[in-house]
Amino acid sequence: MRNSTIDLLKALASQIIVVHHLLLYTPMSPVLQAEWPGLLGFIADEGRYVVQIFLVIGGFLAAQSLLGLLEKGRQVAVWPLLKKRFLRLAKPFWVAIGMAVLLGWLGGRIAIHDEISNLPDLTQLLAHAFLLHDIVEVEALSAGVWYVAIDLQLYAALVLIAWVSQRAGGFKLLQAELRQPQHALLLLAFAMTVASLLVWNRNAEHDEWAWYFFGAYGLGVAAYWAQREGKTLWGSLLVAGLLGIALWIEWRERLLLTGATALLLMNSARIENFVSLIVQRPIRWLGDISYSVFLIHYGVAVFASSVVIALGLDSFAEMLAAFAITWVVSVAAGWVLYWGVEKQG
């Protein structure tokens, strides 16, 4: 059964990210922000935070899968699971990076601007191919590609926790109800979540590693557990209390969105009938293609920027039309990438 709250959150977050990057990286932005400084200025400055939504959703869905394996007594096969996840993330990512390079090169032949880069060397391509671009500190070939590598790392961390929990047979020294591997997974994931929110996430020097982001991912795990066990009240109090402590130690605005997302997912079964009235086919479609849109839109924006500069557009109406067309083409390109690559597995 589909979760309408997840569909809605993915659709909204992906479109905000597209607008955020169009405001950061295109020549249409200054003209539009001058006319609508409040809304567009806010999205340009704060839009990056919606990535937290994807992190929480990732933890929720990963917990659903891995806890299901443990409860059914199926083997947690680390390498096959990681290989499957890597290919699922990487295949559309490779195509999107190739398109970003191609569109950047074509755009550079039309008009030069700040987002036009030189063609990548072999080291840069290999680093991106294996999702190591941030770790080896090479220049990113597209906006937001750090998320893809972090998603893989976070999933790998939870898979390893599940494997350890299964191999150990749970925590046999504790009371009977904590002896199952799935309980061990939850306890270990919660411990990492606490460590991330209270310690690791406070140092941005670690933002190329999973432990920096595990707080958001772990709250997604907690949200799934609370929903499944029917303990949403206790789960909500736990999330609110933990975030309150984290924010008291160091204020981080992004954690507010993280907590709100976790609470929505935790209570998504209760609000399904209401949310499903809002989430009709177009929003489900945007949710389905959200990852592909996220990957492909930067290359479209770079090429569109060159076209706008070459045409000499400068009026508000012209820039608004160019912005809207770039947005629509980004979504359309994401749809093509989804159906041509991502959906094929």
Secondary structure as UniProt FT lines:
FT   HELIX           4..25
FT   HELIX           28..35
FT   HELIX           37..46
FT   HELIX           47..50
FT   HELIX           51..71
FT   TURN            72..73
FT   HELIX           78..110
FT   TURN            114..115
FT   HELIX           122..129
FT   TURN            130..131
FT   TURN            133..137
FT   TURN            143..145
FT   HELIX           146..168
FT   TURN            172..173
FT   HELIX           176..178
FT   HELIX           181..198
FT   HELIX           200..202
FT   HELIX           204..206
FT   TURN            207..208
FT   HELIX           210..229
FT   HELIX           232..249
FT   HELIX           253..266
FT   TURN            267..271
FT   HELIX           272..278
FT   HELIX           281..288
FT   HELIX           290..311
FT   HELIX           316..337
FT   HELIX           338..342
FT   TURN            343..344
//
